[in-house]
Amino acid sequence: MPWTEAIDRSQTPITLDAGEGLKDPALTAIPNETKAQTLANSSAITAAALKMTPTPQALIDPAALPIDPQTCLPVYPSQYLTTNTVFEVARSHGLRTAWSDKHPAYEILNGPSGTGVQDLFTPEINSVADASGDDWTTDNALTQEYDGIKVQAVLNEIDGYDHSRTSKVGTPAIFGMNFQTLSTAQKLPTSDGLAGGYLGDGKPGPLVSRAMDYVDGQLGRMVAQLKQDGLENDTTIILSAKHGQAPTDSSTLRRVDDGAIISALNAAWAAQHPSETQLVSFSVDDDAMLLWLSDRSSTAFAFAKSYLLQHSAPANTVNDAKGVYSTTVSASGLSSVATGVQADALLGAKAGDSHAPDLVGIAQPGVVYTGGVSKIAEHGGASADDRDVALVVSGPQVDRARTIGSAVQTTQIAPSILRLLQLDPRELNTVKTQGTRTLPGIEG
């Protein structure tokens, strides 16, 4: 299920308020404005967007959700989770929670109870940002403006208000946001006259450098607000990422049209099984290939795997124009393919789980699946560029000026948050079942 903008109540066009129907002129004018006008109107757009609901599950279209075959009711993102979240544990102790993110689908953070985050603010990032139809990810300056909306929500929460600054509710025990500015700077070939991505030596390029400066400045605003409210000695800041982007070396980039590969796979299957439906029923392909098949037999699994590993595909390099394929990749751009129970094991899913993809393809280094040329990197794969991220923890209960040389995991953040709040990390079900430890240097 594509839990992104596809399940918002607004679709034509997708709106920043995700279909809430806010009538503020600053929002209703966006689809008719130039990019320059949208950027110039940043303050008014921020003020208007902050009026959005703190319960974004109300902005999800039930008709766009999968149906539980037992209850015949739509399944919301949070209902797919089988374990509790750090927000739910905090709520069970009477602590306030808040978060800001990029889609209403991030109501998944609520956890199975559906109530983990009291103030969940989710302006839609893939909404129309100007009259050309661009969304907030197609230009890095637009992404900065979009992130600024969520920054203001966090500043309001630090100051003891809800995200909209309407009600004085007290500063949350757990709150934060995600920044998209660095992500688009890593992915866009160029934006605002600056080259995206990284230099040949691995150092940030001009657009990435600007994006990092922007994020640093916004974090500085948060720290300043904490100091103004006398909270700097009671607050721990954790800075990390859900994923990286690959490749960081654009000379290795190979853009491969996954749609053409899947069409060819379906055609090859149909030639041998003319009475059956197309083999691939759904796919998610960025710098990995995840396929759900209409036929889940071992025969179908073996056919798909064999076809993909024997198929050569044209590839577009970083300097190629759209539609130009100056090279090819072997094995559909994949280094390995797992199907069935092997795919389930790779993802940690139960054997035969129909929610998990039937086929998982690990991409060759540099391969990004796209039919266009609008990005030079993506995420979702297994490379170090994809999976190795920064993790910085700063606060009064953290060892100062210490670099941890041993490997840690982002899964250790949640139990560390509970330790910092003087709560038992074992209240997280996954801590008990998987033995996840708190981060080193964290005091409770």
Secondary structure in CASP SS format (residue, H / E / C, confidence):
PFRMAT SS
TARGET T0000
AUTHOR 0000-0000-0000
METHOD secondary structure of the structure
MODEL  1
M C 1.00
P C 1.00
W C 1.00
T C 1.00
E H 1.00
A H 1.00
I H 1.00
D E 1.00
R C 1.00
S C 1.00
Q C 1.00
T C 1.00
P C 1.00
I C 1.00
T C 1.00
L C 1.00
D C 1.00
A C 1.00
G C 1.00
E C 1.00
G C 1.00
L C 1.00
K C 1.00
D C 1.00
P H 1.00
A H 1.00
L H 1.00
T H 1.00
A C 1.00
I H 1.00
P H 1.00
N H 1.00
E C 1.00
T C 1.00
K H 1.00
A H 1.00
Q H 1.00
T H 1.00
L H 1.00
A H 1.00
N C 1.00
S H 1.00
S H 1.00
A H 1.00
I H 1.00
T H 1.00
A H 1.00
A H 1.00
A H 1.00
L C 1.00
K C 1.00
M C 1.00
T C 1.00
P C 1.00
T C 1.00
P H 1.00
Q H 1.00
A H 1.00
L H 1.00
I E 1.00
D C 1.00
P H 1.00
A H 1.00
A H 1.00
L C 1.00
P C 1.00
I E 1.00
D C 1.00
P C 1.00
Q C 1.00
T C 1.00
C C 1.00
L C 1.00
P E 1.00
V C 1.00
Y C 1.00
P H 1.00
S H 1.00
Q H 1.00
Y H 1.00
L C 1.00
T C 1.00
T C 1.00
N C 1.00
T C 1.00
V H 1.00
F H 1.00
E H 1.00
V H 1.00
A H 1.00
R H 1.00
S H 1.00
H C 1.00
G C 1.00
L C 1.00
R C 1.00
T E 1.00
A E 1.00
W E 1.00
S E 1.00
D C 1.00
K C 1.00
H C 1.00
P H 1.00
A H 1.00
Y H 1.00
E H 1.00
I H 1.00
L H 1.00
N H 1.00
G C 1.00
P C 1.00
S C 1.00
G C 1.00
T C 1.00
G C 1.00
V C 1.00
Q C 1.00
D E 1.00
L E 1.00
F E 1.00
T C 1.00
P C 1.00
E C 1.00
I C 1.00
N C 1.00
S C 1.00
V E 1.00
A C 1.00
D C 1.00
A C 1.00
S C 1.00
G C 1.00
D C 1.00
D E 1.00
W C 1.00
T C 1.00
T C 1.00
D C 1.00
N H 1.00
A H 1.00
L H 1.00
T H 1.00
Q H 1.00
E H 1.00
Y H 1.00
D H 1.00
G H 1.00
I H 1.00
K H 1.00
V H 1.00
Q H 1.00
A H 1.00
V H 1.00
L H 1.00
N H 1.00
E H 1.00
I H 1.00
D C 1.00
G C 1.00
Y E 1.00
D C 1.00
H C 1.00
S C 1.00
R C 1.00
T C 1.00
S C 1.00
K E 1.00
V C 1.00
G C 1.00
T C 1.00
P C 1.00
A C 1.00
I E 1.00
F C 1.00
G C 1.00
M E 1.00
N C 1.00
F C 1.00
Q C 1.00
T H 1.00
L H 1.00
S H 1.00
T H 1.00
A H 1.00
Q H 1.00
K H 1.00
L C 1.00
P C 1.00
T E 1.00
S E 1.00
D C 1.00
G C 1.00
L E 1.00
A E 1.00
G C 1.00
G C 1.00
Y E 1.00
L C 1.00
G C 1.00
D C 1.00
G C 1.00
K C 1.00
P E 1.00
G C 1.00
P H 1.00
L H 1.00
V H 1.00
S H 1.00
R H 1.00
A H 1.00
M H 1.00
D H 1.00
Y H 1.00
V H 1.00
D H 1.00
G H 1.00
Q H 1.00
L H 1.00
G H 1.00
R H 1.00
M H 1.00
V H 1.00
A H 1.00
Q H 1.00
L H 1.00
K H 1.00
Q H 1.00
D C 1.00
G C 1.00
L C 1.00
E C 1.00
N C 1.00
D C 1.00
T C 1.00
T C 1.00
I E 1.00
I E 1.00
L E 1.00
S C 1.00
A C 1.00
K C 1.00
H C 1.00
G C 1.00
Q C 1.00
A E 1.00
P C 1.00
T C 1.00
D C 1.00
S H 1.00
S H 1.00
T H 1.00
L C 1.00
R E 1.00
R E 1.00
V E 1.00
D C 1.00
D H 1.00
G H 1.00
A H 1.00
I H 1.00
I H 1.00
S H 1.00
A H 1.00
L H 1.00
N H 1.00
A H 1.00
A H 1.00
W H 1.00
A H 1.00
A H 1.00
Q H 1.00
H C 1.00
P C 1.00
S C 1.00
E C 1.00
T C 1.00
Q C 1.00
L C 1.00
V E 1.00
S E 1.00
F E 1.00
S E 1.00
V E 1.00
D E 1.00
D C 1.00
D C 1.00
A E 1.00
M E 1.00
L E 1.00
L E 1.00
W E 1.00
L E 1.00
S C 1.00
D C 1.00
R C 1.00
S C 1.00
S H 1.00
T H 1.00
A H 1.00
F H 1.00
A H 1.00
F H 1.00
A H 1.00
K H 1.00
S H 1.00
Y H 1.00
L H 1.00
L H 1.00
Q H 1.00
H C 1.00
S C 1.00
A E 1.00
P E 1.00
A E 1.00
N E 1.00
T C 1.00
V C 1.00
N C 1.00
D C 1.00
A C 1.00
K C 1.00
G C 1.00
V C 1.00
Y C 1.00
S C 1.00
T E 1.00
T E 1.00
V E 1.00
S C 1.00
A H 1.00
S H 1.00
G H 1.00
L E 1.00
S E 1.00
S E 1.00
V E 1.00
A E 1.00
T E 1.00
G H 1.00
V H 1.00
Q H 1.00
A H 1.00
D H 1.00
A H 1.00
L H 1.00
L H 1.00
G C 1.00
A C 1.00
K C 1.00
A C 1.00
G C 1.00
D C 1.00
S C 1.00
H C 1.00
A C 1.00
P C 1.00
D C 1.00
L E 1.00
V E 1.00
G E 1.00
I E 1.00
A E 1.00
Q C 1.00
P C 1.00
G C 1.00
V E 1.00
V E 1.00
Y E 1.00
T C 1.00
G C 1.00
G C 1.00
V C 1.00
S C 1.00
K C 1.00
I C 1.00
A C 1.00
E E 1.00
H C 1.00
G C 1.00
G C 1.00
A C 1.00
S C 1.00
A H 1.00
D H 1.00
D H 1.00
R H 1.00
D C 1.00
V C 1.00
A C 1.00
L C 1.00
V E 1.00
V E 1.00
S E 1.00
G C 1.00
P C 1.00
Q C 1.00
V E 1.00
D C 1.00
R C 1.00
A C 1.00
R C 1.00
T C 1.00
I C 1.00
G C 1.00
S C 1.00
A C 1.00
V C 1.00
Q C 1.00
T H 1.00
T H 1.00
Q H 1.00
I H 1.00
A H 1.00
P H 1.00
S H 1.00
I H 1.00
L H 1.00
R H 1.00
L H 1.00
L C 1.00
Q C 1.00
L C 1.00
D C 1.00
P H 1.00
R H 1.00
E H 1.00
L C 1.00
N H 1.00
T H 1.00
V H 1.00
K H 1.00
T H 1.00
Q H 1.00
G C 1.00
T C 1.00
R C 1.00
T C 1.00
L C 1.00
P C 1.00
G C 1.00
I E 1.00
E C 1.00
G C 1.00
END
